[in-house]
């Protein structure tokens, strides 16, 4: 059963501010998360709950709620800014 994707307002703003070509790649990655919430290359975050996937130089940081099949994306940012 596919997972439902929710973007927090801050992640939605970050997504809308991306360049067009990067926005397309991020969109595809988010759509793929609904099918496979832990794709190859995902990593568990060390200092907080959640996971991250890479999309070029950008990172998508999210949490998974297995009980209700929900993925909440709370950060989409360049790798130099994402963990601040």
C-alpha positions in Angstrom: 0.0 0.0 0.0 1.5 3.4 -1.0 2.5 5.9 1.7 0.8 9.3 1.9 3.2 12.2 1.6 2.8 15.4 3.6 5.1 18.4 3.3 5.4 20.8 6.2 4.9 24.4 5.3 8.7 25.1 5.6 9.5 22.2 3.3 6.9 23.4 0.8 8.5 26.9 0.8 11.9 25.4 0.3 10.6 23.3 -2.6 9.0 26.2 -4.3 12.2 28.2 -4.2 14.3 25.6 -5.9 15.5 26.0 -9.5 13.3 24.3 -12.1 15.6 21.4 -13.0 16.3 20.6 -9.4 12.6 20.9 -8.5 11.7 18.2 -11.1 14.3 15.8 -9.7 13.1 16.4 -6.1 9.5 15.9 -7.3 10.4 12.5 -8.8 12.3 11.5 -5.6 9.3 12.5 -3.4 6.9 10.5 -5.6 9.2 7.5 -5.4 9.2 7.8 -1.6 5.5 7.0 -1.6 6.3 3.6 -3.1 9.5 2.9 -1.2 10.0 5.0 2.0 13.5 3.6 2.5 15.1 3.6 -1.0 18.7 2.6 -1.6 21.0 5.3 -0.4 18.7 6.5 2.4 20.3 7.2 5.8 19.0 7.4 9.3 19.7 10.7 11.0 22.1 10.4 13.9 21.1 13.3 16.2 17.3 13.3 15.6 14.5 11.1 14.4 14.1 10.7 10.7 15.8 9.8 7.5 17.4 11.6 4.5 17.8 10.9 0.8 20.1 12.6 -1.6 19.0 14.3 -4.8 22.3 15.6 -6.3 23.6 18.3 -3.9 20.2 18.5 -2.2 18.8 16.5 0.7 15.2 15.6 1.6 14.8 15.0 5.3 11.7 13.1 6.4 10.0 10.9 9.1 8.0 7.7 8.5 5.0 6.7 10.5 4.5 3.0 9.7 1.3 2.6 11.6 -0.7 5.0 9.3 1.6 4.8 6.2 2.6 8.5 6.3 5.8 10.2 5.3 6.2 13.7 6.6 8.9 15.8 4.8 10.2 18.5 7.0 13.2 19.8 5.1 14.4 20.2 1.5 17.7 22.0 1.3 21.2 22.2 -0.2 23.6 19.8 1.6 25.5 22.7 3.2 22.4 24.1 4.8 20.2 21.1 5.5 21.4 20.1 9.0 21.6 23.6 10.5 
